[in-house]
Every structure is written in structure tokens, then in C-alpha cells.
Amino acid sequence: MKNPLSPFKGTKRVLISTLLFLSLPVAYHLHSNPNEPLNHNKDNSINKGNSLIKIAKPESSASTNLKHKIKQPNTTEQGRHQLVIKAKPKWQQDSNFKVHFDKLNDEAKSGNLKSKYIIAQNLKYCLFSPENEDDLNIKLEQLSQFSDASISIDQAINQFNYCQGLSNDETKAYYSYLEDAAKNGFVPAQEAFANIHAEFYMKSKNITTENRALYIKTRDKFKEQRLVFLRNASQHGSEKAIMALSNLYFTQQQSDEHGFAKSYALNKLIMEITDSDDIYNRYSWYEQKQYANMSEEELEYAFAMVEQWLQIIKTNGTLYPSNR
């Protein structure tokens, strides 16, 4: 983890968090696309090093008495806990991917989960890249109609050069590599499902709404599998997975009777584990905005979830920062 936060830095978090609440905009926008251990106190504050950070709880006067009776998550733990920072493997290669594919594939066949993850991310990146120069020219012609044509054209050419030599059958196999790594517990592969939307998955499988029954069955199966992977990655300290889960519940892309409470709990969970001031302040804003609309039952559910998941994360002992 980073060096301990200074007292001034901790105070800055509180001030920024409070100012954000006082200047709340009208609409709640969607969630974005440590060597010192974390010590948690019964008053719902967080100790990072020598700095004490209070989590603000804005309330209307009508609900204050009722909500104060609700048991806050007890994050006090005996002993010292330290989350080990984990960085995701760098998947993009320095030259044409086809050159590296055979070696990585041999490693993957031997059970190397990191190689499976790297292959999956590369094949996914190349999935809709032009297969040949004729297809490239058609794409470049289409891109030339847009205002930012020069940037888009450069990106398309770079992608074509990087992916050249891969067949459609090879790129479509991205999901099987990623799924296999995720099923075998490779957290970066599980986290990668945060970037796979149901529509993208269905398009990659060439399944359209013409066969509506098949479309719904396949989509729902994918969404359930994605949920399992993101839950597991979250409980191993993946910030990106927690963010994705919170957004899925809040926007009701993931149906759940406790969806709003789960979104709130996941926002609080990010605040508990992150060592980033920017992420802390952003999710403090989300948490404060949601709090005003939470019922007593939803708060009880959310606080219990925070306490449970925080203990699981500490037991697993890892943290995957969203920027690494």
C-alpha cells in the first residue's frame, strides 16, 4: 500500500466529502467507466496510518432519530490487517500479436492462467478488427466521415497491424480463454468481465433477436455468470469489480430485490478499502446521495453486507486497485 496519509490529507478528504454533499447536482450520474494496514473503528471511521477519516452521514431531521437506531457496520478487527497490492498482468504485446500467440497458447494448454488471460484480452481487442486490407479500406472510408477522423483512422490502422494474421475463429475464442481463467479463480480474468456488456457478448456470439427465446436464454446465462465472477473478484479486493457491481445494481441491469441496498453497500465498501483520494471522494459523494433515499430496512441490509464483505476481503488479503 502507499505511505500513510498525513493528517492534512485525511482532513482534506473530509472537507471535500462534505463540500461535495453541500453542492450535490440535480442528477445522480452513473458510476465510472497501501503499506499501512486498514484499522476500522466502531464509530464508522477509518484509520489509515495516523490519520482519522470520518464518514459523513447527511440526514434530514425527520429521519435522524430513526436512522441513528440502526446498527452501523462493526469494522473493528483484532490485530493488524494488511492487504497485499496486486497488479494485473500487462496483456498488450509490443508487436503483432500473432507472433506471440503460439507460445502463449502452448503455455495456456499447460494450465497457465496468466497466459489464458493475456490471450483472451488480445483476442477480444482484435475481435472486430478488419481481417484484410480490403476490409481495412472500407473501414477507413467509413471513419473519414467523422470529425475526429485522423485519430480514429490512426487507431484503426494500428489495430489492424497489431491483429493482422488472426482468423475470425481465433478471435471469437476470446471468451473461452477468459471464462476458463475466471472459473479457475484468476482474479484479473474475473475482473475483466466488468468490461463485457451483454450486448457485446451477444454480438460476439452472432446471436440476434431473430430467435428471441435463444437470445434471452443466452443473455441471461451470461449475466448470471458475469455476476458470479464479479462477486468473487470483489471479495478478493478488486476495486473495478466492486464499481461494476455497484453500477449494475444501481442501474437495475442486474435484477435484485435488494439492488439499491447492495449498490449503496458496495459504494461504502470501496471507501473502506481504497487508498486513492479521488476514488474515496467520488464514492463518498455517491454514498451520501443514496443515503438520503434509503429506508431503515435497506440500511440494515447494506451495513450487514459491508461488514460481511469487508471481513471476506481481509481474509483473502488482496487489493487490486482500479488503476493498476
N, C-alpha and C positions, 0 to 999 in steps of 0.2 A: 504493500500500500504506500501511499505518498507519505511525506513527512507530516507530523501532526499539525493541525490547523492552529494558527495563532489566535489569541483571544480576540484580536481585532477582526480577524477573518470570520470567526464564529458570530461576532456581533453583527457583522455586515450581512450575514445570511438572514438573521432575524429581522433586521431593518428592511432588507429587500423583500423578504417574505411578507412583512406587514404592509409595506407600500404597495406591493402587487395586489393585495386584497382590497386596499382602500381605493385602488384605481381600476377595479375589475371592469373589463369591457362588457358590452351587452351580450355578446355571444360567446359560448364556450367552444373554442375550436378543437379540432381533433388532435390527438397525440401525434408527435412526430414519427414522418418518415424522417498502498494504504499501510506503512509498516506498523502503525499503531492499531491495536485491536479496537473493535467497537464495543463500548460498555453502555448498557441501557439502564435507565433508572425508572422507578415506579411512577414518577410524575410525568411520564411520556416525553422525557427529554433524552438527548443523545450526548454522550461524552465522546469526543474524538481528541485523544491526547489530553491536553489541559483545558480544552475549550468546551463549554457547555452550550448546546444549541436547543432552544425551546421550540416545540412545535406549536404554532399558534392555533387556536380553536375559535374562530369567529362564530358568534351565536346571536340570534335575536333574543330579546328579553323574554318573549313568550315561551321560548323553548329551553331557556337556560337551566331552570330548576330540574326539568325532566331529564335532559341530556347529561347533567352532571351526576345523575344517579347511576349512569351506565358504566360498567366496569371497563376501564381502559386496558389496552393490551399490556400485560406484565412482561416486559422485555428484560427484566433484571436476571442475570445469569451468574452462577457461582463460577469463579475462576476467570481466566482471561481467554478471550476468543480471538482468533486471527484468521481472516480469510485470505487464502493464497490467491494472488492475482494470476489469472490465466489469459494468455493472448491467443487469439485464433490463428491458425496457420495462414500464411500468405499463399493464396491459391493461384494468382495470375503469374504466368511464366514470363521470362524475359524475351522470348522469341516465339515463333509459330508453335502453337500447342501440339500439333500433330507430331512434331519432333520428339516431344516428351511423353506422348500418350502411351506408347508401347511399354516403356519402362514403368510408368506409374500403374499401368494396367496389370503388369506382372506382380507388382507389389500388392495391388488390391486383391488379386486372386489368392495371394498368400495370407490374406486376412488383415492387411494393413488398413486400418480405418481412416487414418490421415490421408492416405493416397486415394481412397474412395471419395472422401470429402473434396479433395482437390480436383479430381476428375469430374465429379458432379457439378461443382461450381463453374468449371470451364465449359463443360458441355451445355449447361444451362445458358451461359453467356453467349455461346455460339448457336443456340437453338434456331434463331430466326435470322442468322447471317446469310447473305447470298452464297449460293453453292458454287457459282462460276462467274466469269466476267460479264456474261450477258445479263445475268440476274443483277449483278452489281450496277451495271449501266442503267438498268431500268430503275433501280432504287435511287441512284444518284439523280436521275431525271426528275423523279418524284420529289426528292428533297430540295431541288433547286427552286421549287415554287415557294418555299418558305423564307421568311425574313432573316432567320439565322442560318441560312443555307451553308455558309462557309464552315461553321462549326459542325453542323450535322454531317456534312459531306466528309470532313476530315475524320470524324468518328466512324462513319460507315466504312471508309477505306481502311482505317486502322483495324477495325473489327474483321473485315474481310481478309486482310493479310494475316491476322492472328489466327483465324479459324480455318483458313484455306486447307483443304485436304480431308476435312471431316465430312462424312456422309450424313444424310438425314437420319438413317438408322442409328448411327453412333450418337448424334446429339440428342435424339429422343430418349436415349438410355440414361439421361442425366438423373431421372427420378429414381431409377432402380439403385443406382450407386448411392444417392443421398439417403434413400429410405433404408438401405442396408446398414449404412454407417450409423444412422439415427437409432435404428432398432437395437443395435449393439452398444448403445449408450454413449456414443461420441457426441458430446455436448455441442461443439460448433455445428455439427450436422443438424442436430435438433433445433438449434437456434436459427439455422438458415431457413427453416420453414416460416419464419416471420416475414420473409420476403417473397413467399409464394402465395399469391392470391388464388382463390378458387377459379376465377375466370382464366387466369394464365394457365393453371393446371389443366383445365378442360380443353383449352386451345392446343396445348402441347400434346394432348391425347387425341386430338382431332374428333372430339365428341361435341356435337352440336345439339341444339334444342329440337331438331327434327324428330329425334327419338326422345321425347320428353321424359318418359319413365326412366330410361337408361341414364339420361343426363342428370336427373335429380338423385338417383341412387348413387352414381359415381361421385358426384359433387359432395353429397352428404357424407359418404365414406371418407373422402379426402379431408373434409373439415373435422371429422372426429379424430382422424389420425394426426392431423396438424395440432389439434388441441392437446393430445397426449404428449407429443414431442415438446410443445412449448411449455407445458406444465412441468415436465421433467427438467428441461433446461432452466426454467425459472427457479426451481428448487435447488439447482446447482449454482445459483448466483448469476445467471445470465441477465444483465440489465435489459438487453434488447428483447429478449423473450418476455420479460415481465411487462415492458412497454407495449409489446404487440398484444399480449393477452388483455391488458387493461383496455386498449383501444377496441379490440374485438368485442369485449363485453359491453363497453360503454355505447358503441355504435350499433349494438344488437346484431352484429354479423355472426356472433356465436350466441345462439338462443340459450337462455338460462333464467330460471325464475329469480335467482339471486344475482343476476348480471350486474346491476347497478352497484350493489354492495361489494361485489368482487372487484369491480373496476376501482372503487374507492380504496379497498384494501390493498390492491396492487400498487396504487399510487403512493400510499403510505409506506409500503414495503420498499419501494425504490428509495424513498427518503431515508429509510433506516440503513440501507447498505451502501449507497453510492458515496464516493469520495469526490465527486465533481460538484462544485458550487453551482454551475449552470443547471445541471440536471436537478439538483436539490431544489433550487428556487423555482424551476419550471413546474416540478411535480408538487411543490408546496402550494403553488397557485391553483393547480388542478384540485388538490385535496381540499383546500379552503372553499373553492367554488362549489364542489359537490356537497360539502358538509352541510351547508345551509338547506339542502333539499333531502337530507337523509332522515328516515324515520328512526325511532328508537330501536325497532327490531333490526333494521338494516345496519345500524351502528354496532349493535351487539354481535351480529354475524361477522361484520367486517373486522372488528377488533379481535375476535377469536381467530379469524383466518390469518391476520397479521402475526399474531403470537405463534400460531402453529407453524406457518411457513418460515418465519424467521428462525425458529428452532431447527427446522429441517435444513435450512441453508447453513447454519452454523455447524450442524453435524456433518454435512457434506464438506464444508470447509473451503469452498472455492468462490471466486468472484470473477466474472467475465465482463469487464467494463465495455460499454457500448462503443467506445472509441478505439478499441484495440482488436 
